[in-house]
Amino acid sequence: MTISIKEKIEAANAEAFNRINAAEPVLVDIVPAGDVVPGLEDRMVLHAGPPVDWKHMSGAQQGAVMAMAMFEGWADSHGQAGQLLDRGEIKLDSNHHHHAVGPMAGTITRSLPVYVVENRTFGNRAYCRLVEDRQQFGDYSQDAIAELYNWRDAWAPALALGVRHMEGLALKPIIAKALQMGDELHNRPNAASAIFAGAMAAPMIGAGVGKDDLTSTLNYMTGHDLLFLGLSMACAKSAADAACGIEYSTVVTAMARNGKEFGIQVSGLDGQWFTAPAPEVDGLYLPGYGEGDAGLDMGDSAITETVGWGGFILAGAPSILNLVGGTPEEALAYSREMREITVGLSPDYLIPALGFQGTAVGIDIRKVVQTGILPIIDTAMAHKDPGHPIIGAGLVRAPMECFHQALRSFAARYATE
């Protein structure tokens, strides 16, 4: 019996959907990125979004890259860092090319400790850096870089001792519980952050973390509402990577932005980027900032929407609307709308406001193009120029051109059948 290409696509998409849902993410370590991230070289800065060179980087991403050069000791000032980059003496590459993700500018270098999350179902690993509200937005001040030093020298090592003492921390139960508590795991991981902090306290004590580092780390964790975002991003990346490379699948496995371009990747077209100009973010600004200050959409954090969290689960996280704008009715509508462009509903990650039905999982490029419905993403906002911290947050839609490109490429590859 001849199997039609439509049947092959449906079977492939079911496989991608099942792989994403089957993921069992476990935090297994927190170590310097150079020790674990594949292909990360010395004098290399990984960044969020599709590949982009120094000349064409957005202002915020340039600021963050210069800050990392200062953090690593390659330069004494942002001016000196800029000169090194102008001369091509620092390499740049996309996080996604190294099984990694990073929030906003997304910058990762060898000395920066990263979360190591293993997908125990399939054995693959994903990596993400810490989350903060200054350097990752392009702030290259000494105060901004000081938080990276604290992470490298005190907080990450203390947490790592706790993780090793407990022989890994399963993250799926934390995520499922947090979604029942009003999180959406992108801009509002408050409950997950609190659960994670509680889960790590006793293991750090049991591992013998020194009093000063223990106190500092506990203060850091309990005062950091966005702490879990780095973990949710690594979890999402580990799940999405497991669904890569499935022949005939039209499921999106990455959505990422670098402040200039928005890019997607598709399972059945593994390794290819489909890009369009990054959109503007519709949102709310912090005091002192306005529309004229904002850069375009940026960050790898849309990996959370790729697996059904973030904007896809806004119906279950109405408190986030105080940050990104909108109404509870709109939040419900967004979550319902995302069902129209996805393969199915998660059996594990449920939305109480929608009768405990699962969040929509498996963005299908065919359905996006057919319906005209674009994935909704909630995100933070960075300044258009380097040197600034966070300036606001809001909502954004992925550009349709990415999906048109992907569908054309899919047709060119598989149309002969």
Secondary structure as the mmCIF struct_conf table of DSSP 4:
data_model
#
loop_
_struct_conf.conf_type_id
_struct_conf.id
_struct_conf.beg_label_comp_id
_struct_conf.beg_label_asym_id
_struct_conf.beg_label_seq_id
_struct_conf.end_label_comp_id
_struct_conf.end_label_asym_id
_struct_conf.end_label_seq_id
HELX_LH_PP_P HELX_LH_PP_P1 THR A 2 SER A 4
HELX_RH_AL_P HELX_RH_AL_P1 ILE A 5 ALA A 22
STRN STRN1 PRO A 25 PRO A 32
HELX_RH_AL_P HELX_RH_AL_P2 ALA A 33 VAL A 36
BEND BEND1 VAL A 37 VAL A 37
TURN_TY1_P TURN_TY1_P1 PRO A 38 GLY A 39
TURN_TY1_P TURN_TY1_P2 ASP A 42 ARG A 43
STRN STRN2 MET A 44 HIS A 47
BEND BEND2 ALA A 48 PRO A 50
HELX_RH_3T_P HELX_RH_3T_P1 TRP A 54 HIS A 56
BEND BEND3 MET A 57 MET A 57
HELX_RH_AL_P HELX_RH_AL_P3 GLY A 59 PHE A 71
TURN_TY1_P TURN_TY1_P3 GLU A 72 GLY A 73
BEND BEND4 TRP A 74 TRP A 74
BEND BEND5 ASP A 76 SER A 77
HELX_RH_AL_P HELX_RH_AL_P4 HIS A 78 ASP A 86
TURN_TY1_P TURN_TY1_P4 ARG A 87 GLY A 88
BEND BEND6 ILE A 90 ILE A 90
STRN STRN3 LYS A 91 SER A 94
HELX_RH_3T_P HELX_RH_3T_P2 ASN A 95 HIS A 98
TURN_TY1_P TURN_TY1_P5 HIS A 99 HIS A 99
STRN STRN4 ALA A 100 VAL A 101
BEND BEND7 PRO A 103 PRO A 103
TURN_TY1_P TURN_TY1_P6 MET A 104 ALA A 105
STRN STRN5 ILE A 108 ILE A 108
TURN_TY1_P TURN_TY1_P7 ARG A 110 SER A 111
BEND BEND8 LEU A 112 LEU A 112
STRN STRN6 PRO A 113 ASN A 119
TURN_TY1_P TURN_TY1_P8 ARG A 120 PHE A 122
STRN STRN7 ARG A 125 CYS A 128
BEND BEND9 ASP A 133 ARG A 134
HELX_RH_3T_P HELX_RH_3T_P3 GLN A 135 PHE A 137
TURN_TY1_P TURN_TY1_P9 GLY A 138 GLY A 138
BEND BEND10 SER A 141 SER A 141
HELX_RH_AL_P HELX_RH_AL_P5 GLN A 142 ASN A 150
HELX_RH_PI_P HELX_RH_PI_P1 TRP A 151 TRP A 155
HELX_RH_AL_P HELX_RH_AL_P6 ALA A 156 HIS A 165
TURN_TY1_P TURN_TY1_P10 MET A 166 GLU A 167
STRN STRN8 LEU A 169 ALA A 170
HELX_RH_AL_P HELX_RH_AL_P7 LYS A 172 GLN A 180
TURN_TY1_P TURN_TY1_P11 MET A 181 GLY A 182
BEND BEND11 LEU A 185 ASN A 187
HELX_RH_AL_P HELX_RH_AL_P8 ASN A 190 GLY A 206
TURN_TY1_P TURN_TY1_P12 ALA A 207 GLY A 208
HELX_RH_AL_P HELX_RH_AL_P9 LYS A 211 THR A 222
TURN_TY1_P TURN_TY1_P13 GLY A 223 GLY A 223
TURN_TY1_P TURN_TY1_P14 ASP A 225 PHE A 228
HELX_RH_AL_P HELX_RH_AL_P10 LEU A 229 ASP A 241
TURN_TY1_P TURN_TY1_P15 ALA A 242 GLY A 245
TURN_TY1_P TURN_TY1_P16 GLU A 247 TYR A 248
STRN STRN9 VAL A 251 VAL A 251
STRN STRN10 VAL A 252 ASN A 258
BEND BEND12 GLY A 259 LYS A 260
STRN STRN11 GLU A 261 VAL A 266
HELX_RH_3T_P HELX_RH_3T_P4 SER A 267 LEU A 269
TURN_TY1_P TURN_TY1_P17 ASP A 270 GLY A 271
STRN STRN12 PHE A 274 PRO A 277
HELX_LH_PP_P HELX_LH_PP_P2 ALA A 278 VAL A 281
STRN STRN13 ASP A 282 TYR A 285
TURN_TY1_P TURN_TY1_P18 PRO A 287 GLY A 288
HELX_RH_3T_P HELX_RH_3T_P5 GLU A 291 ASP A 293
STRN STRN14 ALA A 294 ALA A 294
STRN STRN15 MET A 298 GLY A 299
BEND BEND13 ASP A 300 ASP A 300
TURN_TY1_P TURN_TY1_P19 SER A 301 ALA A 302
HELX_RH_AL_P HELX_RH_AL_P11 ILE A 303 THR A 306
TURN_TY1_P TURN_TY1_P20 VAL A 307 GLY A 308
HELX_RH_3T_P HELX_RH_3T_P6 GLY A 310 GLY A 316
HELX_RH_3T_P HELX_RH_3T_P7 PRO A 318 ILE A 320
HELX_RH_AL_P HELX_RH_AL_P12 LEU A 321 VAL A 324
HELX_RH_AL_P HELX_RH_AL_P13 PRO A 328 MET A 338
HELX_RH_3T_P HELX_RH_3T_P8 ARG A 339 ILE A 341
STRN STRN16 THR A 342 ILE A 351
HELX_RH_3T_P HELX_RH_3T_P9 PRO A 352 LEU A 354
TURN_TY1_P TURN_TY1_P21 GLY A 355 PHE A 356
STRN STRN17 GLN A 357 ILE A 363
STRN STRN18 ASP A 364 ASP A 364
HELX_RH_AL_P HELX_RH_AL_P14 ILE A 365 THR A 371
HELX_LH_PP_P HELX_LH_PP_P3 ILE A 373 PRO A 375
STRN STRN19 ILE A 376 MET A 381
STRN STRN20 HIS A 383 HIS A 383
BEND BEND14 LYS A 384 GLY A 387
STRN STRN21 GLY A 392 ARG A 397
HELX_RH_AL_P HELX_RH_AL_P15 MET A 400 TYR A 414
TURN_TY1_P TURN_TY1_P22 ALA A 415 THR A 416
#
